[in-house]
Each structure stands twice: as structure tokens, then as C-alpha cells.
């Protein structure tokens, strides 16, 4: 995972605008998948990911794409529950 450090004035509410290439980047980790489980065994049907459920001290930006995802993921979760 590479974390890009923004600077004052960098847009945080439009994912279509790229930040300048000279922004500081930090390698903060590596995701390694060692095994996989089928969807039904993993229990993913009972889980609803909501990108706006944030811990104290972490706030969402006004990115309209982010704001849209919360509602659309809820619809997806409801549909998955109906298919079970």
C-alpha cells in the first residue's frame, strides 16, 4: 500500500483530479493473500461495508463519489440478503 501525502490546496472532493506527481509517497504495507474462501463460507452476505462508518478522529471528505457509495452499498447488501 502506498500512501500519498497531500498538501494544502490539493482537492479532496473530486477523485478525477490527480494531485501533482511530486507529492511525497510512503510505502506503508503489503497485502498478501495466502488463501481464499468461498463467498458463502466467508459470511460476506451478512456484512455491509459502509465507507462512511469511521472511527473517532477520522472524517470523510465531501467527495460525492464517496457519499454515493454508502447508499449504493446498502442497496447491494439488501439485494444479497434477498438472494440467500
N, C-alpha and C positions, 0 to 999 in steps of 0.2 A: 504494500500500500504506500502510495506516495502522497504526501500532504503538501499542498501548495499554500504558502503563506501570503495572504492578501495584504494590500497596503491601503491606506486611506484613499477613498475615491474609487476603489475597484467596485464595480457593480456587483451586488449580492442578490439582486432580484430578477435577473434575466440570464438564464443558463445558455442563451445563444450568443452572448457577448464573451469572447475569450479575454482573459487577463493577459497582459504583456508577457512575453516569453522569458523576461529576465526576473520573474518572481522567484523567491527562494523556495526550494523544494527539499523536503525531508523524507527519507525512506523510513517509515515508522513500523513496518512489519511485512510479513509474508503470509499469505493464506495458502495452506497446503491441505488438499482434500485427500484423506487416506482411505476412505471408504464411502459407500453410498447406501441409502436405504430407500425402499420403495415408498411412494407417497403415502399410501395408507398406513404403513408401519411407522412412518415418521410422525404421524399425527398432524400433518400440515392442514388438514381440513378443519381442525378446531382452532386454528390460530389465525388471527387477523393482524397483519403488520400494519401499523399506522405510523408514518414518518413524523407525525406531529406529537406523538407521545414522547416527551423529552424530560430528562432529569432536571432537577433544580439547577439553575445556573446556566442552562443551555436554552437558547431561544431560536425559533425558526425565523428565517428571513421572510420578506414579503414576496418571494418568488411565486408567481401564480401557478407554475407547474407543480411546485411542492404543495401548495394549497389544494390543487385539484386532486393530487394523488390520495390524500387522506380519504376523501369521499369516494373516489373510484375504487380504492382497495376495499372499502367497506362493502360496496356493491359486489365485488368479486367474491369476498368472503361469504356473503349471504347466498350467492349462487352456488358456491362449492358446497355449502351445507345442504342445499336443496337437492343436489345431485347424489348425496350419500345414501 
